Amino acid sequence: MLVHQRLRLLLCAVGACALAPSRRDFARSLVGVGGVAVAESARAAPADTATLKAALLAAIPAMRDGAPATNATISGASAAAIEVAAADLERASNARGSARNPALDGNWRLVYSNAPEITSLARLPAGFRLGPVYQPFDLRRAAFENQGAVLHATGLIRGSTRVVGDFRPAARGSLNAAGVVNDRDRRVDVEFRRVVFALDRPLAARTVVRPTPDPALARPAVDATFLDDALRVTRGGDGALFVLVRAPAAVPMLSDAERASLYGGGSSDVVSGAGLGNWSRTAPGVVAGSDAGSRYGARAP
């Protein structure tokens, strides 16, 4: 029972991080978490863009179980090389006017981030470790999800999180939490509707949290600085880097009917920006409740 409770605490942290595009505005692309901005195809010559993309992807090492690499799990030199490669691609692309770019549609997997909310999950205690992190988008429905897995060294325990949200293009000229102006029309605002923490095995359990925006904080929003059919580079409000590649998601997005059912069910409220690491200690019901038949938590592939 103690192991199950500890995993639930970890799931709270993982799902919360997926909601944190910046430490101040509770919105970052993620785990992820997150990120819901788009960027126009690069304006550099195709050969230059291909070279810069290849350099960025080559700089990112493959991690165990498909988890994203972070600056806490690779060498400082490797992290610096990734940042340089990303900046080179961003400068070449000079993306603008892309908040409705159709290339955003589909499934994405996070392969690298230096965001604190991701790096804090790089070394989980008690044999737990972060697994793959996916972010599917549906442009038709203006919907997205952040899906993350938490694995255990024994292979006997597995948990997951699913952040369910909506997005829309941000107003031109709007400011994010860091005061950066949306002057290139490549930012989208996001709304987090529910977060589902699930213990998938050995027992099935589920907790649902409803994030409530803090009116004192900037609207959650993220920018992406490069986007094509295979690669997305996103920056959080404080400049944190997220690199995602197109890949099939392990779990399908919820349908409209499933979302409606989720929204109509019971949940615990938490104020966005309240401190994601504090959810497990301060949010009522985060470490309680179960639903063995629920589909809302991501299942083992």
C-alpha positions in Angstrom: 0.0 0.0 0.0 2.9 2.3 0.8 4.4 1.7 -2.7 1.0 2.5 -4.3 0.7 5.7 -2.4 4.2 6.8 -3.2 3.6 6.2 -6.9 0.5 8.3 -6.7 2.6 11.1 -5.3 5.0 10.8 -8.1 2.2 10.7 -10.7 1.0 14.0 -9.2 4.3 15.5 -9.9 4.6 14.1 -13.4 1.1 15.2 -14.4 1.6 18.6 -12.8 4.9 19.1 -14.7 3.0 18.4 -17.9 0.9 21.4 -17.1 3.8 23.8 -16.6 4.9 25.7 -19.7 6.6 28.1 -17.2 7.2 28.2 -13.6 5.2 31.4 -13.2 2.3 30.8 -15.5 1.5 27.1 -15.2 1.9 26.5 -18.9 4.8 24.9 -20.7 4.7 22.4 -23.5 5.8 18.6 -21.8 5.8 16.4 -20.5 5.6 18.6 -20.7 5.2 18.6 -20.5 3.6 20.9 -23.3 3.6 23.2 -25.3 0.9 24.2 -27.6 2.4 26.7 -30.0 3.2 26.3 -33.7 5.8 27.6 -36.0 5.9 28.2 -39.7 8.2 26.0 -41.9 11.8 27.3 -41.9 12.6 30.1 -44.3 16.2 29.1 -44.8 17.1 27.2 -48.0 15.9 23.6 -47.8 19.4 22.1 -47.7 20.4 24.4 -44.8 17.2 23.5 -42.9 17.8 19.8 -43.4 21.4 20.2 -42.2 20.4 22.1 -39.1 17.6 19.7 -38.3 19.9 16.8 -38.6 22.5 18.5 -36.4 19.9 19.1 -33.6 18.5 15.5 -33.7 22.0 14.0 -33.8 22.9 16.0 -30.7 20.1 14.4 -28.7 21.0 11.0 -27.3 18.4 8.2 -27.1 17.4 7.5 -23.5 16.2 4.3 -21.8 12.5 3.3 -22.4 12.0 6.3 -24.7 12.2 8.9 -22.0 13.1 12.4 -22.9 16.8 13.4 -22.5 17.3 16.4 -20.1 20.2 18.5 -19.1 20.1 16.5 -15.8 20.6 13.2 -17.5 23.3 14.0 -20.1 26.6 15.8 -19.8 26.8 19.6 -19.7 28.7 19.6 -23.0 25.9 17.6 -24.7 23.2 19.9 -23.3 25.1 22.9 -24.5 25.5 21.4 -27.9 21.7 20.8 -28.1 21.0 24.4 -27.1 23.4 25.7 -29.8 21.9 23.4 -32.5 18.4 24.5 -31.5 19.3 28.2 -31.6 20.9 27.8 -35.0 17.7 26.2 -36.4 15.5 28.9 -34.7 17.5 31.7 -36.3 17.3 30.1 -39.7 13.6 29.5 -39.5 12.6 32.9 -38.2 9.1 31.5 -38.0 6.1 33.8 -38.0 2.4 33.7 -38.8 2.0 30.1 -37.9 -0.5 29.8 -35.1 -2.8 27.8 -37.4 -0.1 25.7 -39.1 -1.7 22.3 -40.1 1.7 20.6 -39.5 0.9 20.8 -35.7 -1.9 18.2 -36.1 -1.1 14.7 -35.0 1.1 13.0 -32.4 4.4 14.2 -31.0 7.0 12.7 -28.6 9.2 14.7 -26.4 12.9 13.9 -26.9 14.6 16.7 -25.0 13.9 19.4 -22.5 15.8 21.5 -20.1 12.7 22.8 -18.3 12.9 22.5 -14.5 9.5 20.7 -14.4 11.0 17.9 -16.6 14.5 17.8 -15.2 13.1 17.4 -11.7 11.6 14.1 -12.9 14.9 12.8 -14.3 15.9 11.0 -11.1 12.8 9.7 -9.4 13.2 7.9 -6.0 12.5 4.3 -5.0 13.3 2.7 -8.4 10.8 4.8 -10.3 11.7 6.5 -13.6 10.1 8.7 -16.2 9.1 6.9 -19.4 7.9 8.2 -22.8 6.1 11.5 -22.9 3.7 12.2 -25.8 1.7 15.2 -26.9 -1.1 14.6 -29.4 -2.9 17.6 -31.1 -6.2 17.7 -32.8 -6.6 20.9 -34.8 -10.2 20.2 -35.8 -11.3 20.0 -32.2 -8.6 22.5 -30.9 -7.7 19.9 -28.4 -4.5 18.5 -27.0 -3.2 16.0 -24.4 0.0 15.5 -22.5 0.6 11.8 -21.9 3.4 10.6 -19.6 4.4 7.2 -18.2 6.1 6.4 -14.9 7.9 3.1 -14.8 9.6 1.0 -12.1 12.8 -0.9 -12.1 11.0 -4.1 -11.2 8.6 -3.8 -14.1 5.8 -4.7 -11.8 4.5 -1.2 -11.2 3.4 1.3 -13.8 1.6 4.6 -13.6 0.6 7.3 -16.0 -0.8 10.8 -16.4 -3.0 12.4 -18.9 -3.4 16.2 -19.1 -6.5 17.1 -21.1 -6.8 20.6 -22.6 -7.8 23.0 -25.3 -5.9 25.6 -27.2 -6.5 28.6 -29.5 -4.2 31.1 -31.3 -3.1 33.9 -29.0 -4.0 37.5 -29.8 -1.3 39.3 -31.7 0.6 41.6 -29.4 -0.3 39.6 -26.3 2.4 39.1 -23.6 3.4 35.8 -22.0 4.4 35.4 -18.4 8.0 36.6 -19.2 6.7 39.7 -20.9 7.5 38.5 -24.5 5.3 40.0 -27.1 3.5 37.8 -29.6 4.7 39.8 -32.6 5.2 36.9 -34.9 1.8 35.3 -34.5 3.2 31.9 -33.5 1.8 31.6 -30.0 -1.2 29.8 -28.8 -3.1 30.1 -25.5 -3.9 26.9 -23.7 -6.5 25.9 -21.2 -6.0 22.8 -19.0 -9.3 21.1 -18.3 -8.4 18.0 -16.3 -5.4 16.0 -15.1 -5.8 12.3 -14.6 -3.4 10.4 -12.4 -3.6 6.7 -13.0 -2.0 3.6 -11.4 -2.2 1.0 -14.2 -0.6 -2.0 -12.5 -0.6 -4.0 -10.3 -3.9 -2.4 -9.3 -5.9 0.1 -11.3 -6.7 3.4 -9.6 -7.5 6.9 -10.8 -7.5 10.5 -9.5 -8.9 13.5 -11.4 -7.8 17.1 -10.8 -9.4 20.2 -12.3 -6.9 23.1 -12.7 -8.4 26.5 -11.9 -6.6 29.5 -13.5 -5.1 32.0 -11.1 -6.3 35.4 -12.2 -3.1 37.0 -10.9 -1.0 35.0 -13.4 -0.6 35.5 -17.2 -2.7 33.2 -19.4 -0.9 29.9 -20.1 0.7 30.2 -23.5 3.7 28.8 -25.4 5.6 29.6 -28.6 7.2 27.2 -31.0 10.2 28.4 -32.9 10.3 25.7 -35.6 7.7 23.3 -37.0 7.6 21.0 -40.0 6.1 17.6 -40.7 8.6 15.8 -38.5 10.1 18.2 -35.9 8.8 20.8 -33.5 10.9 23.1 -31.4 9.1 25.0 -28.6 10.1 27.6 -26.1 8.5 28.1 -22.7 7.8 31.5 -21.2 11.2 31.5 -19.5 13.1 30.3 -22.6 13.2 26.6 -21.6 13.7 24.3 -24.6 11.4 21.5 -25.8 12.2 19.3 -28.8 9.6 17.0 -30.1 9.5 14.5 -33.0 6.4 13.1 -34.7 5.6 9.7 -33.4 2.6 7.5 -32.8 1.1 8.1 -29.4 0.9 5.1 -27.1 -2.8 5.9 -26.2 -5.5 7.5 -28.4 -6.8 10.9 -27.5 -10.1 10.9 -25.7 -13.1 11.3 -27.9 -15.6 14.2 -27.5 -17.9 11.8 -25.6 -15.2 10.6 -23.3 -14.1 14.2 -22.6 -17.7 15.1 -21.7 -17.9 12.2 -19.4 -14.6 13.1 -17.7 -15.7 16.8 -17.3 -18.9 15.7 -15.8 -17.3 13.3 -13.2 -15.9 14.1 -9.8 -12.6 15.9 -9.5 -10.5 17.9 -7.0 -9.8 21.6 -7.7 -6.3 23.0 -7.6 -5.3 26.6 -8.5 -2.9 26.8 -11.3 0.4 28.2 -10.2 -0.1 26.8 -6.6 3.1 24.9 -6.9 2.9 21.7 -8.9 5.2 19.8 -6.5 2.8 20.7 -3.7 -0.3 19.0 -5.3 0.3 15.7 -3.6 0.4 17.5 -0.2 -2.2 20.2 -0.6 -4.8 19.2 -3.2 -7.8 17.3 -1.6 -8.3 13.9 -3.1 -5.0 13.7 -5.1 -4.0 10.6 -3.1 -7.5 9.1 -2.9 -10.1 7.5 -5.1 -10.0 4.7 -7.6 -11.7 3.6 -10.8 -10.4 0.2 -12.1 -12.5 0.5 -15.2 -11.4 3.9 -16.3 -9.9 4.5 -19.7 -8.8 8.1 -18.8 -5.4 7.0 -17.5 -2.9 6.0 -20.1 -2.6 2.2 -20.4 0.5 0.1 -20.7 1.4 -0.3 -24.4 
